[in-house]
Structures are given as C-alpha cells and as structure tokens.
C-alpha cells in the first residue's frame, strides 16, 4: 500500500496531538539504574491492570530496560523539563548522576518530585513497525505531587491550562 504523505507530514500532523511526558526507569542486572523518556504512554486495562508505552526498536535504553523485566513509569511535572532533556540526551553516560530518587516496591527508581509513578512487571512485547508495544502489569502506583504534568505539543514542552467555565 502506498501512502500519499511523507515522514515529515506524518510527524507534523501527529504533532498536533499533545502527549504527556514520562521517564521509564529500571535497574539493570548489574545494579545500574537506567531510564528513557517516552511521550507514548497510556493505560490499557483495569482487569488486569495494564499500561503500555512504545519505544523505538533501535533504542539502546529500551534494551537495558527490557533486560530488567520490570520498570517504573515516572510522570513528569511541568517544572521537570531539564530532567526530561537530560534523560533524552544522547551520549550521557550516567543519566542518574545527581538525580534524586528512591526505590519502588518492585526495585525500580522513582524520581523525586514526579506527579505520579506506576510500578510494573514486564507483561508482553509486540512488534509494531519501527517500534515495540510494551505492556506492563501494574504492581504498585501512587500520586506523588498533585501538580501539573509536563506536556509535549508541536515540538515544544508546556503545561495544561484549564478552560474557564
């Protein structure tokens, strides 16, 4: 099947849909924390409690998280854009250097001052074009700070603003 649009058009149009920004964290077998930024996180099911995110198949960060077999979704607050940029930067050797965090019930890092965290066991991985669909079975979760989440829209970061009634 041939499409009538190119990659740039696809990105431009889908950029009109805002997404939340999360950092997926895990601990590798050697005990080293690892993490990656995703803007493609969603709830999937209440029974059983499942969530999903969609990492690039070529992501080296995803490969390390996959090897851990569990992960924690950290929902970033609007003032955590610098943390987002740190975790999404290429070539940063230790993304956790100087980053305050604690350990989740399942053993993954919970970043300080996030809006919420969702602790998961890796449930399933499905191929989807140049990405994976990763399903996580939720084992624990909590709202940390009821602040506003960091959003990504049309290539920029921002915040949610309520409409006046």
Helices and strands as residue ranges (DSSP letters): H 7-14, E 19-20, E 22-27, E 33-38, E 41-45, E 50-53, H 60-68, E 70-75, G 78-80, H 81-88, E 101-103, E 109-111, E 116-128, E 131-143, E 150-153, E 156-159
